[in-house]
Amino acid sequence: MNEQQGTILLTGASGRIGYPLAKRLAESYNVVGFDRRAPSHPPPSAECLYVDLTSDESLRRGLQAIRELHGNRIASVVHLAAYYDFSGAPSPLYDQITVRGTERLLRMLQDFEVEQFIFSSTDLVHAPSKPGERINEDSPLKPTWPYPESKIKTEQIIHAERGKIPAVILRIAGVYDDLCDSIPLAQQIQRIYEHDITAYLFPGDTTAGRQAFVHNDDVLDAIMRAIARRNALPPEVTLLIGEPESPSYDELQRALGQLIHGRAWKTYALPKLAAKMGAWAQEKLPLNRPPFIKPWMIDLATDNTELDITRAQDRKSVV
């Protein structure tokens, strides 16, 4: 046990961020992971408990286990558990898991001595910027589909329900790692590898929209440093976590084409209406596999996201 460093509660402990984070945290802290499914290979020295954030009784049992094992003080709660999918359709699970699950967790944590609450939000809560303009934490908010909508609602819950618990909200860009592990990027790579007809087409100006990304290791570093500096951070702070340069779709296409096929990839602009009709037709046709690109994605294809991460850098708690 690492009594000197304290106890970390990690929700979503079996996820693509949670699992490697649990391994790193366990080197210095007592780590208790909450998740609805057990990891196939539990991180060494981390305790993993089945906890359903939508259930009062399940969450109460999980927190009671922490109290019995490690006492009433929690150094940091790293809250990664959330619901998401790429259907674009509303789902009650966004409210049940992401919003109300967080509210339930915060209310039950009021009985503990919690030094910090870290929430993984998304940069998609912000309105897109104009090309060349950077988004910072004070930029306008305008989530455009259910996933970021649930995140901004949860941020508001944290502000209202945290009580005396200091909170850090990390608005994280699109996460990838050395094995890709990013559904949109993996789909883009697959389309180019297979010479899929959709790999040659883009709805609108191929140079207009830019998406922010961040490597999973940098996200882990950001969380680790935020925990280490928990006593120096403000009672409530929001930080954008992402790479300072955002590639355009065309730049990604050219780079991926060069890496996969040894030549820069040529992408042709397609009117958005035609792209929507094509996406709709693909959904209806009996193809070998369901298409990833949905009609609702077409309107967002040229959204521009370029991040100003000055605040995170100034806090010296992240990159």
N, C-alpha and C positions, 0 to 999 in steps of 0.2 A: 504493500500500500504506500501511496505517496501523500502522507498526511500533511507534509509541509506545504505542498503546492495546492492541495484542496481537491474538491470534487467537481466534475463537469457532468452536466446532464446534456445528452446529445439526442435530439429527436431526428428520425429519419436516418438511423445509424447504419442501415444496410444499403443506402443509396450510393450513387457514384461520387458524391462529395462526402457523405457521412462515413462511408467505410474507410477510405484512406485517412480521413481526419481522425477517426477513432484510434487508428494505429499510431498516428503521430502524438495525439494527446496522451495516450496510455503510457508513453515514455516518461511523463512528468506529473500526471494527474490520476486520480481515481475516476475512471470514466464509466458512466452508466448510460447505456444506449437504450432508447425507446424506439420500437418499430412494430408495425403490424405483421411483419414477417421476419423470421430469424435469418441472419446472414449464413450463407453456405459454409463459410470458414470464419468463425468469430475472431475478431482481432485479439491478439494476445493481451492478456491483462485487462481487457475491457469486459464489463458485465453487460449482457444484452438481455433486455426484458421485453416480453410481448405486451405492448400497451396500445390501446385504441383511443386516440384523442377525441373521438366522437362519443365516448362513453364516460360518464362521471365515475362509475364504479371502477372501470379499468384504469383510468388515470389516477384515481385515489389509491388503488393498490400499488401502482408503480411508484408513486411518490412516497408512500409509506415504506416501501422496500428501501428507498434511498435513505430515509430517516433512520431506519433500523440498522442499515449497513454503515452509513457514513455520518450520521448526525443531521443537524438542522441547517448547517451552513453549506451553501452551494457557491462555488467560485464563479461559475458562468453556466448559463443555460444557452446552448447553441441550438436554435430552433430551425431545422431544415425541412421537417415534414410538411408536405403540402400536396395538393392534387393538381395534376395538369394532364392535358392531352392535346393533340393537334387536330381534333375534329373541327374546332372553332365553334362548336355548339355549346350553349349554356348547359350546365350540369349542377344538380343540387349538391354534388360532392365538393365543389369549390367553396360553398358556404359551410357545409358540414365539417369538412376537414380543415381547410386553410383558415377560414375566418372564425367560425365558432370554436374550432379545436384550439386555436390560439387564445381566444377569449377564456375558454375553460382552463387552459394551462396557466395563464397569468393569474386568474382568480385563486386557483389552488396554491400557487406559489407564494401568495401573500402570507402564508403561515410559515414560510422558510426565511432564512437570512440569505438573500440572493444578492451577490455582488454585481451581477451583470446579466442582461438578457440580450442575446444577439439573434436578429431575425434576418433570414435570407430572402430579400425582395428581388426585384428585377429592374433593370434600366428601362424596360418596356412600359413602365408606368408614366414615362415622360412623353410629351408630344414630340413628334419628329422635328428635327431642326432643318434649316436650310443648308444646302451644301456649303461647307466652309465654316459654319457656325457650330460651336460646341455646346453640348448640354451640360449644365452643372446641377447640383442638388436643389437649387432654387428655381430651375427652369419650370415652365408650365407642365402640369400633369394632364395627360389625356390618354388613358389606356384604351385600346381599340378592340380588344377581344377578351373573353372571360378570364383567361389566366392572369394577365396583369391587372384586370379589374379586381380580382380577388386579393391580389397583393396590396393594392392601395387601400382597400377596405380593411385589410389586416393591419396595415401601418396605422390607420386611424384608431383601430381597437387598441393597439399597443400604447398609443399616446393617451388614450382615455383610461386604460385599465392597469397600467404598469405600477401605479402607486409610487412607492419610494424605490422601486427597482430601476437602476440605471439601464438605459436601452441603447443598443447600437443597431441601426437599420442599414444593412448592406444591400445596395441596389446593384446587383451583379449582372454583367453582360453575358452573352451566350458562351457557355462553358464548353471547352473541348480539352482533349488530352493527347498524348502521343499516339494513342490508338484510335483517334478521332473521338469516339464516344459522344458525338453530337448528332442527333437525328437529322437536322437540316443539312449539315455538312456531309454526313454519310450519304444522304440521298443525292446530293449534288455530285459527289464523287462517283456514285454508282451510275448515274445518268450519263456522265462523260465516259466512264469506262465501257459502258455498253453501247455507246453511240446512239442512245435513245433520242428520238426526234425532239423531245422537249429540252434536251441538253443544248440545242442550237438556238433556242428561242427564249426571249425575255419580254415580259409585258411592260413596255415603255423604254425609256432611255437607260441603256445598260450601265452608264457611268453615274446615274443620278443617285440611286439609293446605296447607302453604306450601312453595314451592320457592325456593331461593336462585339468583339470577342474577348475572351480571357482564358488563359490556360488554367486547368484545374489546380496545378501546383501553386499558382499565384493566388487563387482563392483560398487554398489551405494556409498559405503564408499570411494572408490578410486576417483570417480568423485567429490564427495563432498569435499574431502580434496584437490584435485587438484584445484578446484575453490577457496577454502579458501586461498590457498597458491599461487594464480596466480601471485602476485607481486614478489614472491621469486624464481619462476622457471625460467630457461633459456628461451630465445626467442623461441627456438625450441627444444623440448625434446621428445624422444620416450621411453615408459615404457611398459614392459611386466607385465600383470596382470593375475595371476593364482596362484594356490596352489603349494607349493614347492615340494609336492610328487605326482607323477603320477602313478595310479594303472595300472597294466597290464590287458589285457582282461581276463586272467585266474583268477586273483584276484577278479575282478568284478563278474565274473561268479560264483565263489565259494561263495562270500558274498551274492549275490542276491539269489542263490539257498538256502542258509541257512535261509535267512530272509523270503523267500516265501514258501518254502517247508520243512524247518527244517533240511536240509541236504546240505552239500557242493556239488556243481554242478560239474560234470565231463564233460570236454570238450575235444573233439578229434580233432587232427590235420588232415587237409584235403589238398591235393595238390592244389595249386592255379588254375591250369588248370581245375581240376575237379570242384572246387568251381565256377569258371566262367561259366562253362557249366551248372551247376545247377541253378545259378542265371539267366542265359539266358533262360533256360527252364521255370523257374517260371514266368518270364515276359510274356512268350508266352501262358502259360496254362490258361484256364478259371477258376481262383481261386475265392474264395469268396471276397477277397480284394487284391488290387495290392500289390506285395511284396515290402518291404522297401529296401532290399539289392539289389543293382544294380551291373551289371558286372564291372563297372568302379571302384566300391568301393573295389573290391578284391585286386587290386594292392596296395592300400593304407592301407590295414588292419594291416600290421606289421610295419607301420611307427612309429617311436619312438619320442615322444615329452616330454622331461623333461626340466623344466624351471628354469633358474637362475633369481630370482626376486630381486637380490641385489640392482640394480639401483633404483627400485621403493622404496625399503625399505630405502635406503640411502637418497632419496629425502624427505622421511617422508610425502609423499603426498598420500600414499596408505596404504597397509596392515600393 
